[in-house]
Amino acid sequence: MSSSAPVSSSKRPHVVIVGGGFGGLAAVRKLKDADVDITLIDRHTYNTFQPLLYQVATASLNPGDITWFLRAVRAKQDNVRFVKGTVVAMDHDAQSMLLDGNITVKYDYLIIAVGVTANFFGIPGAEEFSMPLYRRSQALALRDRIFANLEDAAINGQDRDLRVVVVGGGATGVETAGALAEMRNQDMPTTYPELDQSRIHITLVEMAPHVLGPFHPNLRDYAKKSLEKRGVDLRLGTAVKEVRTDGVLVETNGTEEFIEAGIVVWASGITAHSMIGEWGVPQGRGGRIEVDDRQRVRGFHHVFAVGDIAVNPDEPLPQLAQPALQEGKYVAKLIRREVDGKDDPKPFSYFDKGTMATIGRASAIAQVKGLPRLKGWIAWLIWVAIHVQQLLGNRNRFATMTNLSLKYLLWRSHNAIVGETPYVISHEPRVIEATPQGATKKAVKKAAKKAPKKAPSTESPEH
């Protein structure tokens, strides 16, 4: 059991928040005017806006567009400090924790908001050979892998089809598959004319019989049709049995099939980080930390958990941004009231504002509180507006809005935001020469203009 002794009055209470995501930052900001000192701990120096990670992976956004320097929180709040570190152990009786680098942090109140990581469900090869999409570094690794494969094919030809398999039909999987398909359909005819787009495939594998399970069936059907319209190869009702270096082994209706692929993107589920098991807190389904109706970690008075890592077994919530934001604000309010000697607020109650997902340009679905079910262009505009508004910092909002506008409102821009790719070595000696006359669309049009017009015939028509 933890100590429930009252907070010392000789100093300001010390609120320690582990994790600078949606929930952690919401708590920090809600405590701005509270009579407390705050220490924000994160293993990264930046916050990542995860809903737009796939845009970085598909070369539409810079990583800096969706990351925000956590130390910048002090610009408008001087009762907070930032410490970069990873929690190694917690001692709840002593109300302290140990960080890597031999740093000890003591707390009066602790908020755990560390988020989650990819869940590979024990599938052989999934962790070793697939590419998750939950961190900035993972998005950059996927982006660079995609372009490395394309550059190699541009030099060495397409002796076999190129395929990306996306595992998981949730929002991340659908949005990633849709963006990759649009890259192939809209950008590559211009940027990679050497490649045959008909031999480049985007395959989405989902174990359920439909994509985007939490949505209304009508919206799910719309998303399915939008993906198919973009040429995504949908494998619904299909389970992944194994991931290999060259593809995935799947099973549909009891029949196994190997899908050859150069890249496998893993977007199939989330689970708690393994380190949570070393922190002495109760864990429930998926390794998430069990909390009560006031977000207190069960059995601990001054320890709270918010966001994806927290679960109330009596009332589980979706692992989305809105629950994390609302929980973070609620816990901050509870701490303020306790510091001020007031009673706890009413138990936490989640206000569902709805959810949405995008498939591509001018194509999205939305279930928004107070509005009818939306799809298509209007849903896409709402999706863009909400995601840009939720970004931290005006610079991020402006940069993201600019890049998304150039990408989606003006098809003429094919300027992918790329990084470094390995040197390409030709498998066989090759000579690159001028493009043969007439081999390009522009040359064909030019030749047609120069061709002499055919004189009208003076012969009588045959009967």
Secondary structure, 3 states (H helix, E strand, C coil): CCCCCCCCCCCCCEEEEECCCHHHHHHHHHCCCCCCEEEEEECCCEEECHHHHHHHHCCCCCHHHCEEEHHHHHHCCCCEEEEECCEEEEECCCCEEEECCCEEEECCEEEECCCCEECCCCCCCHHHHCEECCCHHHHHHHHHHHHHHHHHHHHHCCCCCEEEEEECCCHHHHHHHHHHHHHHHHHHHHHCCCCCHHHEEEEEEECCCCCCCCCCHHHHHHHHHHHHHCCCEEEECEEEEEEECCEEEEEECCEEEEEECCEEEECCCEECCHHHHHCCCCECHHHCEEECCCCEECCCCCEEECHHHEECCCCCCCCCHHHHHHHHHHHHHHHHHHHCCCCCCCCCCCCCCEEEEEEECCEEEEEECCCCCEECHHHHHHHHHHHHHHCCCHHHHHHHHHHHHHHHHCCCCCCCCCCCCCCCCCCCCCCCCCCCCCCCHHHHHHHHHHCCCCCCCCCCCCC
